[in-house]
Amino acid sequence: MSTKIKTWAQRCNEHPDHQSGMISERMIQARMLEEIEELREHLARATQRLRTQAKEQADAARYRWLKGRRTLFLQTDGATWTRPDKSKFVASHMLSADQTNYGSAKTLDELIDRAMKDEP
């Protein structure tokens, strides 16, 4: 859906009912509120599409990184770990790749992201 923002002239002066006095200012305000809501919905859908695209790109980068390892060891973990700030989390996986142990993280995505960032 393509939402077009109407100019004041299109909304009021050029509208035939307005020219004949059939449209009140209240009716114009109501329509403007409807258009604002339509724009908000359009922005929400566009934002969701961008988030989906970003997630897909991140997933593809993780896949390429995993695929490019000469050796890879991935294991479910389930152990409780303590972060430097003393908060605890249950790790989902442990990862070793190309003779480097990457420790553990709360989610697999976090673990692979850290490994990609910390790669020697």
C-alpha positions as CSV (number, residue, x, y, z in Angstrom):
1,M,0.0,0.0,0.0
2,S,1.3,3.4,-0.9
3,T,0.2,6.1,1.5
4,K,0.2,9.5,-0.1
5,I,0.1,12.6,2.0
6,K,-2.3,15.1,0.6
7,T,-1.5,18.8,0.5
8,W,-3.8,21.3,2.1
9,A,-5.0,22.3,-1.3
10,Q,-5.8,18.7,-2.2
11,R,-7.5,18.1,1.1
12,C,-9.6,21.2,1.3
13,N,-9.6,23.7,-1.6
14,E,-9.8,21.1,-4.4
15,H,-12.3,18.8,-2.8
16,P,-15.7,19.4,-4.4
17,D,-17.7,19.0,-1.2
18,H,-15.5,21.6,0.6
19,Q,-16.0,24.0,-2.2
20,S,-19.8,23.7,-1.8
21,G,-19.6,24.1,2.0
22,M,-20.5,20.4,2.7
23,I,-17.3,19.7,4.7
24,S,-16.7,21.3,8.0
25,E,-13.3,21.9,9.8
26,R,-14.3,19.1,12.2
27,M,-14.6,16.7,9.2
28,I,-11.2,17.7,7.9
29,Q,-9.6,17.2,11.4
30,A,-11.2,13.7,11.6
31,R,-9.9,12.8,8.1
32,M,-6.5,14.1,9.0
33,L,-6.5,11.9,12.2
34,E,-7.4,8.9,10.0
35,E,-4.5,9.7,7.6
36,I,-2.1,10.1,10.6
37,E,-3.2,6.6,11.8
38,E,-2.7,5.2,8.3
39,L,0.8,6.7,8.2
40,R,1.6,5.2,11.7
41,E,0.5,1.8,10.5
42,H,2.5,2.1,7.3
43,L,5.6,3.1,9.3
44,A,5.1,0.2,11.7
45,R,4.9,-2.3,8.8
46,A,8.0,-0.7,7.2
47,T,9.9,-0.9,10.5
48,Q,9.0,-4.5,10.9
49,R,10.2,-5.3,7.3
50,L,13.5,-3.6,8.1
51,R,13.9,-5.5,11.4
52,T,13.2,-8.8,9.5
53,Q,15.7,-7.9,6.8
54,A,18.4,-7.0,9.5
55,K,17.7,-10.3,11.3
56,E,18.0,-12.3,8.1
57,Q,21.3,-10.5,7.2
58,A,22.7,-11.3,10.7
59,D,21.6,-14.9,10.4
60,A,23.2,-15.2,7.0
61,A,26.5,-13.7,8.3
62,R,26.4,-16.3,11.2
63,Y,25.8,-19.1,8.8
64,R,28.7,-18.0,6.5
65,W,31.0,-17.7,9.5
66,L,30.1,-21.2,10.7
67,K,30.4,-22.6,7.2
68,G,33.9,-21.1,6.9
69,R,35.4,-22.8,10.0
70,R,37.9,-25.6,9.3
71,T,36.9,-27.3,12.6
72,L,33.8,-26.7,14.6
73,F,32.5,-28.1,17.9
74,L,29.1,-27.0,19.1
75,Q,27.4,-28.5,22.1
76,T,24.4,-27.7,24.1
77,D,25.4,-26.5,27.5
78,G,22.8,-25.8,30.2
79,A,25.3,-24.7,32.8
80,T,24.7,-21.6,34.9
81,W,27.3,-18.9,34.3
82,T,28.0,-15.6,36.1
83,R,28.7,-12.5,34.1
84,P,31.3,-9.9,35.3
85,D,28.4,-7.8,36.7
86,K,27.5,-10.8,38.9
87,S,24.2,-11.5,37.1
88,K,23.7,-15.2,36.2
89,F,22.4,-16.9,33.0
90,V,22.0,-20.4,31.8
91,A,24.1,-20.9,28.7
92,S,22.4,-22.5,25.7
93,H,25.6,-23.7,23.9
94,M,29.4,-24.0,24.0
95,L,31.4,-23.3,20.8
96,S,34.9,-24.1,19.7
97,A,36.1,-23.3,16.2
98,D,39.5,-23.6,14.6
99,Q,41.2,-24.5,17.9
100,T,39.6,-21.5,19.7
101,N,37.1,-21.9,22.6
102,Y,34.6,-19.2,22.6
103,G,33.1,-20.0,26.0
104,S,29.4,-19.7,26.5
105,A,26.5,-17.2,26.1
106,K,22.9,-17.1,26.9
107,T,21.8,-17.7,23.3
108,L,23.4,-19.4,20.3
109,D,23.1,-16.1,18.3
110,E,25.0,-14.2,21.0
111,L,27.7,-16.9,21.2
112,I,28.3,-16.9,17.4
113,D,28.2,-13.1,17.3
114,R,30.9,-13.0,20.0
115,A,33.0,-15.6,18.2
116,M,32.7,-13.6,15.0
117,K,33.8,-10.5,16.8
118,D,36.6,-12.1,18.7
119,E,38.0,-14.2,15.9
120,P,41.8,-14.1,15.9
